[in-house]
Amino acid sequence: MIRVSDDARRKLVQLMGEEGYDASKDYVRVGVKSGGCSGLEYVLKFDSELGESDKVFEDNEVRVAVEKKSFLYLAGTVLEFSGGLNGKGFVFNNPNASRTCGCGESFSL
């Protein structure tokens, strides 16, 4: 399962609305791809459709879609949002990551 913090939920709902998505029926798609300073980097975007290999979770009134391959890397992750002067934006707190880069946007296992 992938969890969504209260701050992340508020920001996701706001951004989805700004981009023409409806948080009550569309999805926040999270995943990983090769790249970044540590080998794998996080991907976050909005989507209105599911693929055959997607796993779907709902947490904190947010529907999250994850492709099965990415889910292996993201199981147990908490999606958070850090705002303010020193905020980083969306943050993936991933218990599976053995190492992360300084910016927090990439990781390795």
C-alpha positions as CSV (number, residue, x, y, z in Angstrom):
1,M,0.0,0.0,0.0
2,I,1.1,3.6,-0.6
3,R,0.0,6.1,2.0
4,V,-0.8,9.8,1.5
5,S,-0.3,12.4,4.3
6,D,-2.8,15.1,5.0
7,D,-0.5,17.8,3.5
8,A,0.1,15.8,0.4
9,R,-3.6,15.2,0.0
10,R,-4.4,18.9,0.2
11,K,-1.8,19.7,-2.4
12,L,-2.7,16.9,-4.7
13,V,-6.4,17.8,-4.7
14,Q,-5.4,21.4,-5.5
15,L,-3.0,20.5,-8.3
16,M,-5.4,18.0,-9.8
17,G,-8.1,20.6,-10.0
18,E,-5.8,23.1,-11.6
19,E,-4.9,20.6,-14.3
20,G,-8.5,19.6,-15.0
21,Y,-8.5,16.3,-13.0
22,D,-11.2,15.3,-10.5
23,A,-9.6,13.9,-7.3
24,S,-12.7,11.9,-6.6
25,K,-12.5,9.8,-9.8
26,D,-9.0,10.3,-11.3
27,Y,-5.7,9.0,-10.1
28,V,-2.4,10.1,-8.8
29,R,0.1,7.9,-10.7
30,V,3.3,7.2,-8.8
31,G,6.2,5.1,-10.0
32,V,9.9,4.7,-10.4
33,K,12.2,4.9,-13.4
34,S,16.0,4.5,-14.0
35,G,17.9,7.7,-13.5
36,G,18.8,10.2,-10.8
37,C,22.0,10.3,-8.8
38,S,21.2,7.1,-6.9
39,G,20.0,4.9,-9.7
40,L,16.2,5.1,-9.5
41,E,14.0,8.2,-9.5
42,Y,10.4,8.8,-8.5
43,V,7.7,9.7,-10.9
44,L,4.4,11.5,-10.0
45,K,1.7,12.6,-12.4
46,F,-2.0,12.6,-12.8
47,D,-4.1,10.1,-14.9
48,S,-7.7,9.4,-15.7
49,E,-7.2,5.8,-16.9
50,L,-5.7,2.6,-15.6
51,G,-3.5,0.1,-17.3
52,E,-3.8,-3.6,-17.1
53,S,-0.8,-4.0,-14.8
54,D,-1.8,-1.2,-12.4
55,K,-2.5,-1.7,-8.7
56,V,-4.9,0.9,-7.2
57,F,-5.0,2.1,-3.6
58,E,-7.1,4.7,-1.9
59,D,-5.7,6.5,1.1
60,N,-6.8,9.7,2.7
61,E,-9.4,10.3,-0.1
62,V,-6.7,10.0,-2.8
63,R,-6.8,7.3,-5.5
64,V,-3.2,6.1,-6.2
65,A,-2.3,4.1,-9.3
66,V,1.0,2.2,-9.4
67,E,2.3,-0.1,-12.2
68,K,3.1,-3.5,-10.7
69,K,6.8,-3.2,-11.5
70,S,7.1,0.1,-9.6
71,F,5.0,-1.2,-6.7
72,L,7.8,-3.7,-5.8
73,Y,10.0,-0.6,-5.1
74,L,7.3,1.5,-3.5
75,A,5.4,-0.8,-1.1
76,G,5.0,0.9,2.2
77,T,5.9,4.3,1.0
78,V,4.3,7.4,2.4
79,L,3.8,10.4,0.0
80,E,4.2,13.6,1.9
81,F,4.3,17.3,0.9
82,S,6.8,19.7,2.4
83,G,6.1,23.4,1.7
84,G,7.4,26.7,3.1
85,L,10.7,28.4,2.6
86,N,12.9,25.3,2.8
87,G,10.2,22.9,1.5
88,K,11.0,20.3,-1.2
89,G,7.5,19.7,-2.6
90,F,6.4,16.1,-2.7
91,V,8.6,13.7,-0.7
92,F,8.5,9.9,-0.9
93,N,9.3,8.4,2.5
94,N,10.3,4.9,1.2
95,P,11.2,2.2,3.7
96,N,12.7,0.1,0.9
97,A,15.4,2.7,0.0
98,S,18.8,1.9,1.3
99,R,20.3,5.1,0.1
100,T,18.8,8.4,-1.2
101,C,20.4,11.4,-2.8
102,G,20.6,14.8,-1.2
103,C,17.6,16.2,-3.1
104,G,15.5,13.1,-2.1
105,E,14.3,12.6,-5.7
106,S,16.3,9.4,-6.3
107,F,17.2,6.3,-4.4
108,S,18.7,2.8,-4.5
109,L,17.9,-0.5,-2.9
